[in-house]
Amino acid sequence: MESAPARSANRPWLHLLLFLLTLGTTSLTFDHVFRGASLPWSERLTEALTFSVALLTILGAHEMGHYLLARLHGVDASLPYFIPLPYLGVGTLGAVIRIRSRIPTRNALVDIGAAGPLAGLAVALPFLVWGLRHSQVVDVPEVPASFPGHTSLWSLGVDFVQWLQVKLSLAAPPPEAPFTGHVLMIFGDSPLMWGLKWLMLEPLPAGKGLQEHPVVIAGWFGLLVTLLNLIPVGQFDGGHLAFALWGKHARWVGKGMALVLLFLTLFYTVTWGPWLLVATKVVGFGHPEVTQPAEPLGLGRKLVCAVCFLALAGCAMPVPIRMELW
């Protein structure tokens, strides 16, 4: 994803410092959130660094795709800035580049916008293939999906009303489900992830699941980053492609996508809520015009847009991560 234009010189030391800090924060967060203290220290360190290197390789490929195509089209752009975020999320807010000059044509806009997601996806897919082959099969409880989702705004609202009724002595407290002290983290399967599992793994019997290799978790987050960036809103990567295809009419595509995000927030998981706010209030639905709008969009670029929107559908997952108690 590109940030808003800003005029500044490249400072290689700053890019390197942010990269090293992000390597540290993603390693610490992975060990703290995804693995815990169940392994020996040396194995924990190895797994954490493996995850971080794989994840930052995917993020770096994404941003370098933008950077290289921007330079190819004569657009002034910065090297990637990695954003560390200790102990929150996955330990990083990803990476961005700064576009410091106007993009000349819609063809250039497609090249620059599509290069990031496609480059990141090209790196994430081999990681996922290798990681799935090296993941362990473990015992897991059967956890059926539900609609509305347990963490949807609708379900949380129902839970709040029930809690309020109990506090006001208007209803009896609901029976508590048995809890053995275990927390199961479930990574949502996009169509692309489901297809890779189908190709790489034997069908798993009931009561069995994967303990994902750190490289699989990194690749999974790579798919999530691709999904978020290809949302056709404003100046997201998908928004660039939508504007190149439909011009000012892309604003209506973005508003339609915002309704989809609202639906996911209401009925699947509230974790889509922050991204809905970012898309509508921070990024917005507008897009700056290119400097040479008369140049038509070539057939090849239209095909690239089609591939990117297929990638958006392939990476889609209504509930990215959910936690189940058992």
C-alpha positions as YAML, in Angstrom:
chain: A
units: angstrom
residues:
- id: 1
  name: MET
  ca: [0.00, 0.00, 0.00]
- id: 2
  name: GLU
  ca: [1.34, 3.48, -0.86]
- id: 3
  name: SER
  ca: [1.08, 6.36, 1.56]
- id: 4
  name: ALA
  ca: [0.12, 9.91, 0.75]
- id: 5
  name: PRO
  ca: [2.66, 11.91, -1.23]
- id: 6
  name: ALA
  ca: [5.45, 13.49, 0.78]
- id: 7
  name: ARG
  ca: [8.66, 15.10, -0.38]
- id: 8
  name: SER
  ca: [11.74, 13.75, 1.41]
- id: 9
  name: ALA
  ca: [15.09, 12.26, 0.49]
- id: 10
  name: ASN
  ca: [15.79, 8.56, 0.89]
- id: 11
  name: ARG
  ca: [17.56, 7.77, 4.16]
- id: 12
  name: PRO
  ca: [18.88, 4.19, 3.90]
- id: 13
  name: TRP
  ca: [19.82, 4.09, 7.59]
- id: 14
  name: LEU
  ca: [16.21, 4.81, 8.58]
- id: 15
  name: HIS
  ca: [14.83, 2.09, 6.32]
- id: 16
  name: LEU
  ca: [17.36, -0.40, 7.72]
- id: 17
  name: LEU
  ca: [16.64, 0.61, 11.32]
- id: 18
  name: LEU
  ca: [12.88, 0.21, 10.86]
- id: 19
  name: PHE
  ca: [13.45, -3.17, 9.21]
- id: 20
  name: LEU
  ca: [15.56, -4.42, 12.12]
- id: 21
  name: LEU
  ca: [13.08, -3.10, 14.69]
- id: 22
  name: THR
  ca: [10.24, -4.81, 12.84]
- id: 23
  name: LEU
  ca: [12.24, -8.04, 12.70]
- id: 24
  name: GLY
  ca: [12.48, -7.83, 16.49]
- id: 25
  name: THR
  ca: [8.85, -6.91, 17.17]
- id: 26
  name: THR
  ca: [7.45, -9.61, 14.86]
- id: 27
  name: SER
  ca: [9.71, -12.23, 16.44]
- id: 28
  name: LEU
  ca: [8.70, -11.26, 19.97]
- id: 29
  name: THR
  ca: [5.01, -11.07, 19.08]
- id: 30
  name: PHE
  ca: [5.04, -14.45, 17.35]
- id: 31
  name: ASP
  ca: [6.66, -16.08, 20.38]
- id: 32
  name: HIS
  ca: [4.27, -14.36, 22.78]
- id: 33
  name: VAL
  ca: [0.99, -14.76, 20.87]
- id: 34
  name: PHE
  ca: [1.30, -17.76, 18.59]
- id: 35
  name: ARG
  ca: [3.60, -20.17, 20.43]
- id: 36
  name: GLY
  ca: [3.85, -19.26, 24.13]
- id: 37
  name: ALA
  ca: [6.32, -20.94, 26.48]
- id: 38
  name: SER
  ca: [5.64, -24.60, 25.63]
- id: 39
  name: LEU
  ca: [8.89, -25.12, 23.67]
- id: 40
  name: PRO
  ca: [12.56, -24.96, 24.68]
- id: 41
  name: TRP
  ca: [14.11, -21.51, 24.32]
- id: 42
  name: SER
  ca: [16.27, -22.43, 21.30]
- id: 43
  name: GLU
  ca: [13.27, -23.82, 19.38]
- id: 44
  name: ARG
  ca: [11.16, -20.79, 20.26]
- id: 45
  name: LEU
  ca: [13.87, -18.46, 18.95]
- id: 46
  name: THR
  ca: [14.26, -20.47, 15.74]
- id: 47
  name: GLU
  ca: [10.52, -20.51, 15.09]
- id: 48
  name: ALA
  ca: [10.12, -16.80, 15.85]
- id: 49
  name: LEU
  ca: [12.96, -15.78, 13.53]
- id: 50
  name: THR
  ca: [11.72, -18.15, 10.81]
- id: 51
  name: PHE
  ca: [8.29, -16.54, 10.96]
- id: 52
  name: SER
  ca: [9.69, -13.00, 10.96]
- id: 53
  name: VAL
  ca: [12.08, -13.53, 8.05]
- id: 54
  name: ALA
  ca: [9.32, -15.16, 5.96]
- id: 55
  name: LEU
  ca: [6.79, -12.44, 6.80]
- id: 56
  name: LEU
  ca: [9.16, -9.53, 6.13]
- id: 57
  name: THR
  ca: [10.27, -11.16, 2.88]
- id: 58
  name: ILE
  ca: [6.64, -11.20, 1.73]
- id: 59
  name: LEU
  ca: [6.01, -7.62, 2.87]
- id: 60
  name: GLY
  ca: [9.29, -6.47, 1.36]
- id: 61
  name: ALA
  ca: [8.49, -8.13, -1.98]
- id: 62
  name: HIS
  ca: [5.09, -6.39, -1.99]
- id: 63
  name: GLU
  ca: [6.57, -2.93, -1.44]
- id: 64
  name: MET
  ca: [9.55, -3.47, -3.73]
- id: 65
  name: GLY
  ca: [7.10, -4.40, -6.46]
- id: 66
  name: HIS
  ca: [5.51, -0.96, -6.07]
- id: 67
  name: TYR
  ca: [8.92, 0.72, -5.83]
- id: 68
  name: LEU
  ca: [10.47, -0.88, -8.91]
- id: 69
  name: LEU
  ca: [7.48, -0.26, -11.17]
- id: 70
  name: ALA
  ca: [7.22, 3.32, -9.91]
- id: 71
  name: ARG
  ca: [10.86, 3.92, -10.82]
- id: 72
  name: LEU
  ca: [10.34, 2.19, -14.18]
- id: 73
  name: HIS
  ca: [7.60, 4.72, -14.99]
- id: 74
  name: GLY
  ca: [9.69, 7.67, -13.78]
- id: 75
  name: VAL
  ca: [7.62, 8.17, -10.61]
- id: 76
  name: ASP
  ca: [9.60, 9.36, -7.59]
- id: 77
  name: ALA
  ca: [9.13, 6.84, -4.77]
- id: 78
  name: SER
  ca: [10.86, 5.99, -1.51]
- id: 79
  name: LEU
  ca: [12.26, 2.67, -0.40]
- id: 80
  name: PRO
  ca: [9.92, 0.66, 1.89]
- id: 81
  name: TYR
  ca: [9.32, 1.83, 5.44]
- id: 82
  name: PHE
  ca: [8.58, -1.11, 7.76]
- id: 83
  name: ILE
  ca: [6.33, -0.25, 10.71]
- id: 84
  name: PRO
  ca: [7.07, -2.04, 14.01]
- id: 85
  name: LEU
  ca: [4.21, -2.62, 16.46]
- id: 86
  name: PRO
  ca: [5.39, -4.45, 19.61]
- id: 87
  name: TYR
  ca: [3.07, -7.12, 21.06]
- id: 88
  name: LEU
  ca: [0.05, -6.03, 19.03]
- id: 89
  name: GLY
  ca: [-1.44, -7.90, 16.10]
- id: 90
  name: VAL
  ca: [1.41, -9.65, 14.37]
- id: 91
  name: GLY
  ca: [4.11, -7.24, 15.56]
- id: 92
  name: THR
  ca: [3.92, -4.88, 12.59]
- id: 93
  name: LEU
  ca: [1.53, -2.64, 10.69]
- id: 94
  name: GLY
  ca: [3.20, -3.81, 7.49]
- id: 95
  name: ALA
  ca: [5.28, -1.60, 5.23]
- id: 96
  name: VAL
  ca: [4.64, 1.40, 2.99]
- id: 97
  name: ILE
  ca: [6.41, 3.40, 0.33]
- id: 98
  name: ARG
  ca: [5.97, 7.10, -0.32]
- id: 99
  name: ILE
  ca: [4.95, 8.23, -3.79]
- id: 100
  name: ARG
  ca: [6.49, 11.69, -4.19]
- id: 101
  name: SER
  ca: [5.29, 12.62, -7.67]
- id: 102
  name: ARG
  ca: [2.16, 12.27, -9.76]
- id: 103
  name: ILE
  ca: [1.51, 9.05, -11.67]
- id: 104
  name: PRO
  ca: [1.46, 9.84, -15.41]
- id: 105
  name: THR
  ca: [-1.05, 7.43, -16.98]
- id: 106
  name: ARG
  ca: [-3.67, 4.84, -16.10]
- id: 107
  name: ASN
  ca: [-1.42, 2.16, -17.54]
- id: 108
  name: ALA
  ca: [1.32, 3.22, -15.12]
- id: 109
  name: LEU
  ca: [-1.25, 3.29, -12.33]
- id: 110
  name: VAL
  ca: [-2.15, -0.35, -13.00]
- id: 111
  name: ASP
  ca: [1.52, -1.38, -13.18]
- id: 112
  name: ILE
  ca: [2.40, 0.31, -9.90]
- id: 113
  name: GLY
  ca: [-0.78, -0.73, -8.09]
- id: 114
  name: ALA
  ca: [-0.74, -4.36, -9.21]
- id: 115
  name: ALA
  ca: [2.99, -5.00, -8.82]
- id: 116
  name: GLY
  ca: [2.86, -5.02, -5.03]
- id: 117
  name: PRO
  ca: [0.08, -7.57, -4.42]
- id: 118
  name: LEU
  ca: [1.27, -9.82, -7.24]
- id: 119
  name: ALA
  ca: [4.89, -9.77, -6.04]
- id: 120
  name: GLY
  ca: [3.84, -10.47, -2.46]
- id: 121
  name: LEU
  ca: [1.58, -13.29, -3.59]
- id: 122
  name: ALA
  ca: [4.35, -14.77, -5.75]
- id: 123
  name: VAL
  ca: [6.54, -15.02, -2.64]
- id: 124
  name: ALA
  ca: [3.80, -16.12, -0.22]
- id: 125
  name: LEU
  ca: [2.60, -19.08, -2.30]
- id: 126
  name: PRO
  ca: [5.93, -21.03, -2.32]
- id: 127
  name: PHE
  ca: [6.27, -20.36, 1.42]
- id: 128
  name: LEU
  ca: [2.79, -21.81, 1.98]
- id: 129
  name: VAL
  ca: [3.50, -24.88, -0.14]
- id: 130
  name: TRP
  ca: [6.74, -25.62, 1.73]
- id: 131
  name: GLY
  ca: [5.27, -24.81, 5.13]
- id: 132
  name: LEU
  ca: [2.21, -27.02, 4.67]
- id: 133
  name: ARG
  ca: [4.48, -29.95, 3.87]
- id: 134
  name: HIS
  ca: [6.35, -29.32, 7.14]
- id: 135
  name: SER
  ca: [3.34, -28.74, 9.42]
- id: 136
  name: GLN
  ca: [2.36, -31.28, 12.07]
- id: 137
  name: VAL
  ca: [-0.99, -33.02, 12.34]
- id: 138
  name: VAL
  ca: [-2.34, -32.74, 15.91]
- id: 139
  name: ASP
  ca: [-5.50, -33.52, 17.85]
- id: 140
  name: VAL
  ca: [-8.04, -30.68, 17.81]
- id: 141
  name: PRO
  ca: [-11.69, -30.45, 18.86]
- id: 142
  name: GLU
  ca: [-14.36, -30.12, 16.22]
- id: 143
  name: VAL
  ca: [-15.44, -26.47, 16.20]
- id: 144
  name: PRO
  ca: [-18.39, -25.84, 13.89]
- id: 145
  name: ALA
  ca: [-18.74, -22.46, 12.25]
- id: 146
  name: SER
  ca: [-21.71, -20.34, 13.23]
- id: 147
  name: PHE
  ca: [-23.72, -17.53, 11.70]
- id: 148
  name: PRO
  ca: [-23.79, -14.86, 12.96]
- id: 149
  name: GLY
  ca: [-20.21, -15.29, 14.11]
- id: 150
  name: HIS
  ca: [-19.39, -15.37, 17.82]
- id: 151
  name: THR
  ca: [-17.45, -12.10, 17.54]
- id: 152
  name: SER
  ca: [-19.84, -10.36, 15.15]
- id: 153
  name: LEU
  ca: [-21.35, -7.07, 16.24]
- id: 154
  name: TRP
  ca: [-24.75, -8.75, 16.20]
- id: 155
  name: SER
  ca: [-23.69, -11.58, 18.56]
- id: 156
  name: LEU
  ca: [-21.82, -9.23, 20.87]
- id: 157
  name: GLY
  ca: [-24.92, -7.04, 21.05]
- id: 158
  name: VAL
  ca: [-27.08, -10.06, 21.94]
- id: 159
  name: ASP
  ca: [-24.54, -11.11, 24.61]
- id: 160
  name: PHE
  ca: [-24.61, -7.58, 26.07]
- id: 161
  name: VAL
  ca: [-28.42, -7.57, 26.25]
- id: 162
  name: GLN
  ca: [-28.39, -10.96, 28.00]
- id: 163
  name: TRP
  ca: [-25.72, -9.78, 30.44]
- id: 164
  name: LEU
  ca: [-27.76, -6.65, 31.17]
- id: 165
  name: GLN
  ca: [-30.90, -8.72, 31.79]
- id: 166
  name: VAL
  ca: [-28.98, -10.92, 34.26]
- id: 167
  name: LYS
  ca: [-27.56, -7.86, 36.06]
- id: 168
  name: LEU
  ca: [-31.05, -6.37, 36.35]
- id: 169
  name: SER
  ca: [-32.40, -9.75, 37.54]
- id: 170
  name: LEU
  ca: [-34.71, -9.95, 34.55]
- id: 171
  name: ALA
  ca: [-33.38, -13.33, 33.42]
- id: 172
  name: ALA
  ca: [-31.47, -16.31, 34.80]
- id: 173
  name: PRO
  ca: [-27.77, -16.57, 33.87]
- id: 174
  name: PRO
  ca: [-27.14, -18.87, 30.87]
- id: 175
  name: PRO
  ca: [-25.41, -22.22, 31.55]
- id: 176
  name: GLU
  ca: [-21.62, -22.01, 31.27]
- id: 177
  name: ALA
  ca: [-19.93, -24.24, 28.73]
- id: 178
  name: PRO
  ca: [-17.20, -26.54, 30.11]
- id: 179
  name: PHE
  ca: [-13.69, -25.14, 29.71]
- id: 180
  name: THR
  ca: [-10.54, -27.28, 29.98]
- id: 181
  name: GLY
  ca: [-8.15, -24.34, 29.99]
- id: 182
  name: HIS
  ca: [-7.13, -24.61, 26.32]
- id: 183
  name: VAL
  ca: [-7.45, -21.86, 23.71]
- id: 184
  name: LEU
  ca: [-7.59, -22.87, 20.05]
- id: 185
  name: MET
  ca: [-6.52, -20.28, 17.45]
- id: 186
  name: ILE
  ca: [-8.18, -20.94, 14.10]
- id: 187
  name: PHE
  ca: [-6.83, -19.29, 10.94]
- id: 188
  name: GLY
  ca: [-9.58, -18.74, 8.40]
- id: 189
  name: ASP
  ca: [-9.33, -20.58, 5.09]
- id: 190
  name: SER
  ca: [-9.61, -18.47, 1.96]
- id: 191
  name: PRO
  ca: [-10.40, -20.30, -1.31]
- id: 192
  name: LEU
  ca: [-6.71, -20.09, -2.19]
- id: 193
  name: MET
  ca: [-5.61, -21.49, 1.18]
- id: 194
  name: TRP
  ca: [-8.22, -24.24, 1.01]
- id: 195
  name: GLY
  ca: [-6.99, -25.20, -2.47]
- id: 196
  name: LEU
  ca: [-3.36, -25.37, -1.34]
- id: 197
  name: LYS
  ca: [-4.30, -27.63, 1.59]
- id: 198
  name: TRP
  ca: [-6.29, -29.86, -0.76]
- id: 199
  name: LEU
  ca: [-3.29, -30.16, -3.10]
- id: 200
  name: MET
  ca: [-0.56, -30.53, -0.48]
- id: 201
  name: LEU
  ca: [-2.18, -32.62, 2.28]
- id: 202
  name: GLU
  ca: [-4.12, -35.81, 2.69]
- id: 203
  name: PRO
  ca: [-7.70, -35.35, 3.95]
- id: 204
  name: LEU
  ca: [-7.57, -35.05, 7.73]
- id: 205
  name: PRO
  ca: [-9.91, -37.25, 9.79]
- id: 206
  name: ALA
  ca: [-12.32, -35.80, 12.34]
- id: 207
  name: GLY
  ca: [-10.56, -34.58, 15.45]
- id: 208
  name: LYS
  ca: [-7.34, -33.84, 13.60]
- id: 209
  name: GLY
  ca: [-5.95, -30.51, 12.43]
- id: 210
  name: LEU
  ca: [-2.74, -28.73, 11.56]
- id: 211
  name: GLN
  ca: [-0.27, -27.12, 13.88]
- id: 212
  name: GLU
  ca: [0.88, -24.62, 11.28]
- id: 213
  name: HIS
  ca: [4.59, -24.25, 10.65]
- id: 214
  name: PRO
  ca: [5.78, -20.66, 11.25]
- id: 215
  name: VAL
  ca: [6.27, -20.27, 7.49]
- id: 216
  name: VAL
  ca: [2.60, -21.19, 6.93]
- id: 217
  name: ILE
  ca: [1.50, -18.54, 9.42]
- id: 218
  name: ALA
  ca: [3.72, -15.97, 7.67]
- id: 219
  name: GLY
  ca: [2.32, -16.99, 4.27]
- id: 220
  name: TRP
  ca: [-1.23, -16.84, 5.65]
- id: 221
  name: PHE
  ca: [-0.63, -13.26, 6.79]
- id: 222
  name: GLY
  ca: [0.77, -12.59, 3.32]
- id: 223
  name: LEU
  ca: [-2.59, -13.63, 1.85]
- id: 224
  name: LEU
  ca: [-4.37, -11.41, 4.38]
- id: 225
  name: VAL
  ca: [-2.17, -8.43, 3.41]
- id: 226
  name: THR
  ca: [-2.95, -9.11, -0.25]
- id: 227
  name: LEU
  ca: [-6.67, -9.18, 0.54]
- id: 228
  name: LEU
  ca: [-6.62, -5.93, 2.50]
- id: 229
  name: ASN
  ca: [-4.58, -4.08, -0.10]
- id: 230
  name: LEU
  ca: [-6.67, -5.24, -3.06]
- id: 231
  name: ILE
  ca: [-9.92, -3.91, -1.58]
- id: 232
  name: PRO
  ca: [-11.11, -1.52, -4.36]
- id: 233
  name: VAL
  ca: [-11.40, 1.60, -2.23]
- id: 234
  name: GLY
  ca: [-9.70, 4.99, -2.64]
- id: 235
  name: GLN
  ca: [-5.91, 4.74, -2.83]
- id: 236
  name: PHE
  ca: [-5.55, 1.13, -1.72]
- id: 237
  name: ASP
  ca: [-3.87, -0.95, -4.40]
- id: 238
  name: GLY
  ca: [-7.28, -2.24, -5.48]
- id: 239
  name: GLY
  ca: [-8.53, 1.34, -5.54]
- id: 240
  name: HIS
  ca: [-5.78, 2.26, -8.02]
- id: 241
  name: LEU
  ca: [-6.92, -0.56, -10.29]
- id: 242
  name: ALA
  ca: [-10.59, 0.40, -9.96]
- id: 243
  name: PHE
  ca: [-9.81, 4.03, -10.84]
- id: 244
  name: ALA
  ca: [-7.71, 2.95, -13.84]
- id: 245
  name: LEU
  ca: [-10.65, 0.86, -15.09]
- id: 246
  name: TRP
  ca: [-13.65, 3.05, -14.24]
- id: 247
  name: GLY
  ca: [-12.34, 6.53, -13.50]
- id: 248
  name: LYS
  ca: [-14.56, 8.58, -11.21]
- id: 249
  name: HIS
  ca: [-17.17, 5.80, -11.21]
- id: 250
  name: ALA
  ca: [-14.74, 3.81, -9.05]
- id: 251
  name: ARG
  ca: [-16.07, 5.84, -6.12]
- id: 252
  name: TRP
  ca: [-19.29, 3.78, -6.29]
- id: 253
  name: VAL
  ca: [-17.31, 0.55, -6.38]
- id: 254
  name: GLY
  ca: [-15.56, 1.68, -3.21]
- id: 255
  name: LYS
  ca: [-18.86, 2.51, -1.50]
- id: 256
  name: GLY
  ca: [-20.20, -0.91, -2.44]
- id: 257
  name: MET
  ca: [-17.11, -2.49, -0.92]
- id: 258
  name: ALA
  ca: [-17.66, -0.46, 2.25]
- id: 259
  name: LEU
  ca: [-21.13, -2.01, 2.52]
- id: 260
  name: VAL
  ca: [-19.54, -5.46, 2.25]
- id: 261
  name: LEU
  ca: [-17.14, -4.57, 5.08]
- id: 262
  name: LEU
  ca: [-20.08, -3.32, 7.15]
- id: 263
  name: PHE
  ca: [-21.93, -6.61, 6.56]
- id: 264
  name: LEU
  ca: [-18.85, -8.60, 7.64]
- id: 265
  name: THR
  ca: [-18.56, -6.46, 10.78]
- id: 266
  name: LEU
  ca: [-22.22, -6.93, 11.68]
- id: 267
  name: PHE
  ca: [-22.52, -10.66, 11.04]
- id: 268
  name: TYR
  ca: [-19.03, -12.24, 10.97]
- id: 269
  name: THR
  ca: [-16.49, -10.45, 13.17]
- id: 270
  name: VAL
  ca: [-16.00, -6.96, 14.56]
- id: 271
  name: THR
  ca: [-12.33, -7.15, 13.57]
- id: 272
  name: TRP
  ca: [-13.43, -5.84, 10.16]
- id: 273
  name: GLY
  ca: [-14.65, -2.67, 11.88]
- id: 274
  name: PRO
  ca: [-11.26, -0.93, 12.12]
- id: 275
  name: TRP
  ca: [-10.54, -1.66, 8.46]
- id: 276
  name: LEU
  ca: [-13.97, -0.27, 7.55]
- id: 277
  name: LEU
  ca: [-13.08, 2.95, 9.41]
- id: 278
  name: VAL
  ca: [-9.66, 3.12, 7.74]
- id: 279
  name: ALA
  ca: [-11.21, 2.61, 4.30]
- id: 280
  name: THR
  ca: [-14.01, 5.13, 4.70]
- id: 281
  name: LYS
  ca: [-12.61, 7.78, 7.05]
- id: 282
  name: VAL
  ca: [-8.83, 7.69, 6.54]
- id: 283
  name: VAL
  ca: [-8.37, 6.59, 2.92]
- id: 284
  name: GLY
  ca: [-11.75, 7.73, 1.59]
- id: 285
  name: PHE
  ca: [-13.36, 7.02, -1.76]
- id: 286
  name: GLY
  ca: [-11.64, 9.64, -3.90]
- id: 287
  name: HIS
  ca: [-8.60, 9.18, -6.12]
- id: 288
  name: PRO
  ca: [-6.33, 11.78, -7.77]
- id: 289
  name: GLU
  ca: [-6.40, 11.98, -11.55]
- id: 290
  name: VAL
  ca: [-3.31, 10.92, -13.51]
- id: 291
  name: THR
  ca: [-1.39, 13.63, -15.35]
- id: 292
  name: GLN
  ca: [-2.12, 12.18, -18.83]
- id: 293
  name: PRO
  ca: [-5.75, 10.97, -18.58]
- id: 294
  name: ALA
  ca: [-6.23, 10.85, -22.34]
- id: 295
  name: GLU
  ca: [-4.02, 7.76, -22.77]
- id: 296
  name: PRO
  ca: [-6.35, 4.73, -22.99]
- id: 297
  name: LEU
  ca: [-5.95, 1.70, -20.77]
- id: 298
  name: GLY
  ca: [-4.41, -1.17, -22.74]
- id: 299
  name: LEU
  ca: [-5.90, -4.66, -22.98]
- id: 300
  name: GLY
  ca: [-2.91, -6.15, -21.16]
- id: 301
  name: ARG
  ca: [-3.47, -3.84, -18.18]
- id: 302
  name: LYS
  ca: [-7.16, -4.77, -18.10]
- id: 303
  name: LEU
  ca: [-6.14, -8.42, -17.90]
- id: 304
  name: VAL
  ca: [-3.77, -7.57, -15.04]
- id: 305
  name: CYS
  ca: [-6.69, -5.92, -13.21]
- id: 306
  name: ALA
  ca: [-8.77, -9.08, -13.77]
- id: 307
  name: VAL
  ca: [-5.98, -11.23, -12.32]
- id: 308
  name: CYS
  ca: [-5.73, -8.96, -9.28]
- id: 309
  name: PHE
  ca: [-9.47, -9.07, -8.60]
- id: 310
  name: LEU
  ca: [-9.36, -12.86, -8.94]
- id: 311
  name: ALA
  ca: [-6.57, -12.78, -6.34]
- id: 312
  name: LEU
  ca: [-8.84, -10.64, -4.13]
- id: 313
  name: ALA
  ca: [-11.55, -13.31, -4.35]
- id: 314
  name: GLY
  ca: [-9.01, -16.09, -3.80]
- id: 315
  name: CYS
  ca: [-7.69, -14.48, -0.61]
- id: 316
  name: ALA
  ca: [-11.13, -13.58, 0.80]
- id: 317
  name: MET
  ca: [-11.97, -14.93, 4.28]
- id: 318
  name: PRO
  ca: [-15.01, -13.71, 6.23]
- id: 319
  name: VAL
  ca: [-13.39, -14.45, 9.63]
- id: 320
  name: PRO
  ca: [-9.59, -14.22, 9.40]
- id: 321
  name: ILE
  ca: [-8.78, -15.43, 12.94]
- id: 322
  name: ARG
  ca: [-11.02, -16.71, 15.71]
- id: 323
  name: MET
  ca: [-10.30, -17.99, 19.19]
- id: 324
  name: GLU
  ca: [-12.21, -20.94, 20.61]
- id: 325
  name: LEU
  ca: [-12.15, -22.17, 24.23]
- id: 326
  name: TRP
  ca: [-12.17, -25.89, 24.92]
...
